[in-house]
Amino acid sequence: MGALIGPDLVIGLGGFGETVPDALRELAAGFDENGYSLRENRVMVQAAGRIVSAEGRTPSDAIRKLAWIVEERGYAENDFPDLDWTRIAVEPPLVPR
């Protein structure tokens, strides 16, 4: 599974793992490692037709909270929508804090 913030892996950041929560946790580690920021330290994902969001003190804290929520609710791979590459392509690049 993969988690991506930004338009691509060159000017964005990805995390990968066996499960969505694992991918999110690796993404959070990348935020810590690279010092990236997020507006309002809030993240969200669509799962099972609902918006699931989390916020935290830091970007990585918010992403880890989202991983916990996804895991706690037991969302499976097919609960997430297909990727919308058109929308993803226009996401802003990540910037260091």
NORPE-V7775 format. One record per residue. PSI is psi in radians with two decimals (* if undefined). OMEGA is omega as a letter, one per 40 degrees, with the letter a starting at -180 (NA if undefined). BURIAL is + if it has 9 or more other ideal C-beta (glycine too) atoms within 8 Angstrom, else -. Layout:
BEGIN
psi=[PSI	PSI]
omega=[OMEGA	OMEGA]
burial=[BURIAL	BURIAL]
END
This chain:
BEGIN
psi=[2.74	2.62	2.35	2.35	2.24	3.03	-0.39	-3.12	-0.13	-0.84	0.27	-2.74	2.47	2.76	2.56	2.59	3.12	-0.52	2.91	-0.82	-0.66	-0.76	-0.72	-0.71	-0.66	-0.64	-0.76	-0.73	-0.65	-0.62	-0.76	-0.80	-0.68	-0.14	0.57	2.71	2.83	2.51	2.16	0.15	0.85	2.40	2.72	2.78	2.67	2.26	2.28	0.68	0.14	2.66	2.19	2.20	2.83	2.63	2.76	-3.11	-0.57	2.89	-0.78	-0.59	-0.77	-0.74	-0.71	-0.66	-0.71	-0.72	-0.76	-0.76	-0.82	-0.76	-0.79	-0.69	-0.14	0.53	2.38	2.91	-0.72	-0.04	-0.20	2.48	2.84	2.66	2.41	1.51	-0.51	-0.79	-0.74	-0.68	-0.38	0.14	2.56	2.67	2.78	2.58	2.48	2.68	*]
omega=[i	i	a	i	a	a	i	a	i	a	i	a	i	i	a	i	i	a	i	i	i	i	i	i	i	i	i	i	i	i	i	a	a	i	i	i	i	i	i	a	a	i	i	i	i	i	i	i	i	i	i	a	i	i	a	i	i	i	a	i	i	a	i	i	i	i	i	i	i	i	a	a	i	i	i	a	a	i	a	a	i	a	i	a	i	i	a	a	a	i	a	i	i	i	i	i	NA]
burial=[+	-	+	+	+	+	+	+	-	-	-	+	+	+	+	+	+	-	-	+	+	+	+	+	+	+	+	+	+	+	+	+	-	+	-	+	+	+	-	-	+	+	+	+	+	+	+	-	-	-	-	+	+	+	+	+	-	+	+	+	+	+	+	+	+	+	+	+	+	+	+	-	-	-	+	-	-	-	-	+	-	-	-	-	-	-	-	+	-	-	+	-	-	+	-	-	-]
END
